[in-house]
């Protein structure tokens, strides 16, 4: 019996998985495989929090495949080499996978397709992680969009995404299974010290967890989404980002589920946030070094400061600004941070401390369970002012005013910064003004007004040299 290999990547689901359905439709035996590729040049290894999530997501995917009479083969090494070896072992006649959009993966996949074709093995890739391919959404002149609003308008003018594909009910097994590696042997979760307790308490990795998260949001939270999405003290967002990052749910599934509820302003706002993810991937596709280089080249001359102890204080949530510290502590404990607070902490790092945005991007990459190359790089560059769609592109967020506006009763700060929880509302975001400032909470590592002036002066040097 002929064999088709399905190479799972950031698409760890059975539903709406075009590569898997193509293998099923081939009539061949199907060998699902996941390759932990930490060696290929240009392919970024996962951070620590993402490795924890990957472990549990692979565990649940393997269980789902076993219920279909199949199994998930795990291999570690350079993907081109590993897939080539599997093709030989299984005498496979075809290999199917769903596309990735960063430069390193695209170059690797292109090399692999060429090598497989030279051996007479069919190799085909599919759209599974986006609503619209980057080459499907272009300006009237055929170029790439640099501003979100016209980009999303162009997306909405295209035919709507097709309905999601159903999950297979059964997969034909090969006559003999190739050997795989035990998941535990990869040592993806932390052991000593075990810092993942907050991750275990807050998340359910896997396809079922993703579907439950979406259903909960659509049933209980979407109607208040436009207002609640900016309030970190309430559960007003979908929290689907890690499930999307690992492909446990696809954007077409989210689109269909949201549209099935009927059109509304809340639904449109939610879908526009899905559209921002599409925009980030469009930027990454056309700017392969988005996580390393300034989108606006004039920022190459920006006078970033030496990180020093200020970076460590920011990472630990010890800056003296409660909304910043709450966000950084939420991140460390749960592997996630509310999006409004992500903007605040990023502005504080890049504007108040004048630390290079790439330092923050790397910290987020290591600590976020939803670490996503496109979203992470786009978000950091947007806040820093060196990215796309930033107008005015050197905004400076006041962490006190942001806290008072979006966490007016201090619920979010009191949860994550318990040493100041006793302060009244008028002091919770400016504890240095309290009648008795807390002894166990640090003073401000920088005065915002002076820091803002310094950042704006540095920005003016760019304008003069332009």
N, C-alpha and C positions, 0 to 999 in steps of 0.2 A: 504494500500500500504506500503510495506517495505521501510525503510529509511536507507540511507547511510550518515554518517557524513563525511565531508571533513574538516580536521583541517588545516587551513592555518597557516603558520609560516613565514619563510624567503623565501617565494615563492609566492609573491603577484601579480600573473598574471594568465591569463586564457590560454594563448598559452603555449605549451610544459609543461603542468602541469600533470604529470603522475597520481597523486592521484586523481585529478579532473576527468580525463578521465576514470580511473578505476571505480569511482562512477557512471559516466554516463553509462558505459558499463554494470554495474550491473542491469540496468533496474529499479532501485529503485528511489524513491524520494530522492533528494539531499539537505542536509542542510549544507551550508558552514558556518564555524565558525572561528573566530580569538579570541585567548585567550591572554590577556595581563597578563603574568605570571611574577610578580616581587617578588614572595614569595618563590619559590622552591629553596632549598639549592643547590648551585652549578650552578644555572642558572643566568648569569650575567644580571642585569637590564640595559636597554639602557641608554646611555648618553643623555644630553640635546639636542644636535643637531640631534641625531638620533630619538629622540621622536618627534621633529618637522617634520622630514621626514615621520615617521610612520603615523602621523595624516593625512597627505595629500595623502599618498599612500593608506591607508585604505579607505579614502573618494573616491578616483578614482576607487578602486576595487569594492566598494559597488555599485557605479553607473554602472560599467560594468556588474555586476551580475544582477542588476535590468533590464537591457536591455535584459537579457536572461530569464526573468520571474522568477528570483530568488532574493535572498537577502543575505547580510552578517550579521550573528548574532555575536554580540560583547559581550564577557564576560570577567570578570576580576577576577583573583585569581589563586591559584595553579592549573596548567593545569590538573593534574591527577584527582583532585576533580571536576573541572568544566566539563571535558569531561565525567566523570562518571555520573554526574548529567544530562547532556544533553542526554546521551544514554538512561537513564531512562525516561526522559520527552518525548523523541521522539519515544521510543521503537525501537531504531535503532538496526539493525542486523549487521552492519559493520561500521568500522571507518578507514579512509584512511588518510595518511599524507606522506609528503616528508621528507627525512632524514636530521637530523642535525648531526654534527660531533664532537662537543665539548663534553667533558666528562659529564658535568652536564645534558645536554639535552639527551644524549644517555642513561644515567642511568635512568632518568625520563621516557623516552620512553619505555625502557625495562620493568620497573615496570608497566607502563600502559598497555602494550601488555599482560603481564601476568595476570593482573587484569581483563581485558576485556575477555580474553580467558576463564578465570574461570567462567565468566558469560554467556559463549556461544556466545559471540560477536566476529566476525571476525575482526582482526586488522592487517593491512598490511602497510608497508612503502616502499618508492620508491626513486630511484636516480633522483634528479632534479637539484641540485645545483653544480654538478661536472661533468666533462667529464668522469672521471675514478674513481671508488671507491678506497679508500686507500688500501684495500686488493687485488685489482686487479694489483697494480703496486708494485712489490717487486724485490729485488736483486736476483741474481742467487741462493743464499743460503736461500731465502725465507724471508729475513729481510726487514727492512724499509730503504729507501734511506736517506742519510744525505747530499748529494751534488746534486745541481739542474741539472747540465748538464747530468749526467747519468740517473737521474730520468726522464727528459724530453725525452731523447733518448729511454728509455724503454716505455714511453707513446706512442711515435710515432710508435713504433714497434707493438703496439696492433692494433686490428681492429679499424677503425675510428668510432667515435660516430655515433649512428643512427640518422636519420633525426628527427627534432623536431616534436612533436605531434601538430596537429591543435587544435585551440580553439573550444570549443563546441558552437553550434549554439542555443541550448536551454537546459534548465535544468528543470527536473520535480520537481514541488513544493510539499511539504508535505501537507496533509489535513489541518493541523494547524501548524503555525509557533511557535517555542518556543520564549519566550521573550528574548530580547537583551537589551544592555545598549546603551545609546546615545554616539556617539563618542565625542561630545563636553564635556560630563561629565567627560571624562578622563583627560582633561586639559593638553594635551600633548604639544602644542606649548606654548611659553612664553607669558605672559600677561604684567606684570609690573615689570621691564622694558621689553619692546619688542625689543629684540636684533636680531630678525630674518629678518630684512629688506634686508640684503645682501643675505640671503638664498632665499628669495622670488624672488629677482631680477635675480638670477643666475641659478635657477633650476626649472624643471618641473617634480615633482615626479609622478610616475605612469607608467603603461605599455606603454601607447602611448608615453610618454616622453622618455622612454628608446628606443623605436623603432626609434623615430626621431633622438635621439642622435647617435645611431649606423649608421643610414643611412647618416647623415651629415658627420660623420667621414670617412666612406667608400667612399663617393662621393668626399669629398673635402680635406681630410688630410692624408689618409693612405700612399700615394705615397712618402710623405716626412717624414714618421714616424720615420725612423731609425735615422735621424739627428735631426728633430724638437722635438722629445720626450724629449730631454735633455735641451731644451731651454724654461725656464719659461716665457719669455717675449712674446712668440707666442703661439697660440692655436694648439699645435702639438700632443696632446694626445686625447684619445677617451672620457675621462671624464665619462666613463660608471660605474666606481667603486661603486657609491651609488646605482645605479639601480641593479647592481649585488648583492650588500650586502643585499638588500631587496627582491631579487628574482623577480624584475619586468621584468627582462629578464634573460634567462638562458644561460649557456656557450655553449650548443648545438646550440642555435639560432645564437650566435656570430660566432661559428665555421662554420656553414653552410653559413652564409652571407659572411664571409670572403673568404671561399674556392670557393664560386660561382663566385667571381671576377676573379679567376684564380691564379695559383701559382706565387709568386714573392718574392723577398727578403724582401720587406716591409711587405707583408702578413705573412711570416714566423716569422719575428721579433715580429709582433703584437700577433700572436698566441703563441709565446714563453712567452709573458707577461701573457697571459691567463694561460699558463703552470706554471708560477711562483705562481699564485694563487692556482693551483692544488697542487703544492709542499708545500705551506703553510698549506693547509688543511691536507695533508699527515702527516706533522710534528705534527700538533695539534692532529690528531687522535691517533698517537702513543705516544704523550707526553701531557697528559691531563692538566698538570700544566704549559703549555708553557708561559702563561701570568703572572705567579707568580714566577717561578724558572728558574735559569740559565740553558740553554741547556748544556753548558759546566760546570760541577760542580766545576772545579777549580776556577771559577769566584766567588764562594761563599765567597772567602777570599779577594776579591778586596776591597781596602780601599776607598769606596765612601765617599764623603764629605757631611756635613750638608747642605741641600738645601738653607736655609736662604733666604736672599733677592735676591740672584742670580736666583733662580727658578722663582720668581715673575717677575724679569726683562726679563727673557726668555719668559715667558708666555705672557707678554704685548708687546713684540717686542721692548724692550728698552735696548738691549745689547751693542749698539754702533757699531755693525757689520751689515751693510746695508742688505746683502743678508739674514742673519738670521732674522733680524727684519721684512723685507718684507714678508718672509714666515709666520711668526707668526701672522702678521696682516692680511694677506690673509686668513689664517685659521680662525681667529676670525670673520672676516667679512663675508666670504662665506661658511664656514664649510668645506673647501677643501683646499688642498695645493698641488702644483706641486710635482711630485715624486722625482725629482732631489733635490728640496729644502727640502723635508722631510728628505733625507739623510744628507743634510748639517746641518739642525737644530738639528737633532738627534745626529750627531757627536759632535756638539758644546756643547750640554747638557752633554753628557756622557764623552767626552774627555777634552774639554777646561774647563768645570765647574766641571767635575768629579762627576756629580749627577747621582744617580742610574737610570738606564733606565726605571725602573718601574714607576718613577715619570712622565716621558714623555709619557709612554704608557697610563697611566691613564688620562693625559691631552688630548691626542689625542682621547681616547675613549669618552670623554665628549664633545669634540668640533668638531669632524669630522662627516659629514653626511654619510660618507662611512665607519664608524667605523665597523671593522670586526675583530672578535677575532683572527682568524688565521693569516690574513695579518698584523694586527697591532702588534701582539706579535712577529711574525717572522721578520718583518722589524726592530723593535726596537732591538731585540737580534742580528740580523745580523750587524747592524751598531755599536752596543756597543762592538761587538767582542766576545760575550758569546754565540752566536747562531750557527746554522748550516750553512754550505756553505760559511763561511767567511774566505777567504784566500787572502792576509794576514789578519788574523782575529783581528789585532789591528791597522788597518789603522786609521789615523787621518786626517780629511779633513781640509785644510786651507780655512777658509771662504772667505778670500780676493781673493785668487787664483781661488777658485770655482766660485765666482761672476764674476771675470774678464773673465773666460773661457766660462761660460754658459750664462752670461748676459752682453756681451762685451760693448754694447751701453747703458747699464743701464736702459733699458725700463721697466723691471720688478721692479727694485728698485724705479725708479721715480714714478711708479704708486702707490706703497704701502707705500713709505716713502717720502711724498711730501715735507717735510721740508728740504730735501737735493736735490730736483729735479733740482735746478739751478746749481749744481756743474758740472764741465766738466767731460768727460769720464774718464780721468786719475785720478780723485779723487772720483768718485761716489762710489767706493767700498772701499775707504780708506779716508773718509772725514777728518780725523785728519791731513792729509798732505796738505789740501787745504790752499791757501794763507789766506783765511778768513774762518776758520771752523765755521759751523752754530752754533748759540747760543742755538737754541731750539732742538738740537739733542744731545742725551747723549754721553758722552765719553765712551770708551771701558771699560767694567766691568772687563776684564781680557786681558792680553797681550798674543796673540796666541803663540808666540814662547816659552815663559816661561811656559804657560799652557801645551803645547805639551810635553815639557821636563818632567814636573811633571807627566803627564799621562803615558809616556813611562817608567819612573822610577817605577811607581806603577805597571805597567804591568810586569816589570822585577822581582818584588818581587813574582809574581805568578809563573813565570818560575823557580825561585830558590827553591820555596817550593814544586814544583810538584814532 
